[in-house]
Amino acid sequence: MTTTDDSAFRAEPPQVAGERELLQGFLDFHRGTLRWKISGLTSAQLVRPTVDPSPMSLLGLVRHLTEVERQWFEICLAERPIKPVLWTDEHPDGDFDLVEAAAAERDLAAYDAMVATSDKIVAGYDLDHTFRRPGRGDAEYSVRWLYLHMIEEYARHNGHADLLRERIDGLVGE
């Protein structure tokens, strides 16, 4: 079993702070939770689906959240003319379906880089700033909504990660 000490990966969000600091604190907490859930595992363990019949793996979750960050922060908020990397017409679930143990280090580095990029992007916008999702009509989203959505996305997938990790080596935690 690996370490149960989560302090190397996440810090508790502030209990009293301004809205932006609270939102960023909770997002960072959930990002750190994901990194904690995958810590100490081999590449083979990261790609192993452990909850039949689902093909979901821990590395698949990391890849998925990399693409979610890219979609919302780079493509939607910053309006960068890029396409998703892991979601393609040929492989719409490529983030989950095309995991490879040999690419685990690269995928983890891509996740860390995407998180850093997302933080740089969002820092340049006010919480009330609005944007649209390309190809999704006229609906507007605020940066405040984006923070809450990302916190929800991570919280849901960290629950998946907890189950997957427990099946690999018994490690559990909140």
Secondary structure, DSSP 4 states (H G I P E B T S, - for coil): -----GGGT--PPPSS--HHHHHHHHHHHHHHHHHHHHTT--HHHHH---STT----HHHHHHHHHHHHIIIIIIIIS------SS--SS-TTHHHHT--GGGHHHHHHHHHHHHHHHHHHHHTS-TT-EEE-TTSTT-EEEHHHHHHHHHHHHHHHHHHHHHHHHHHH-----
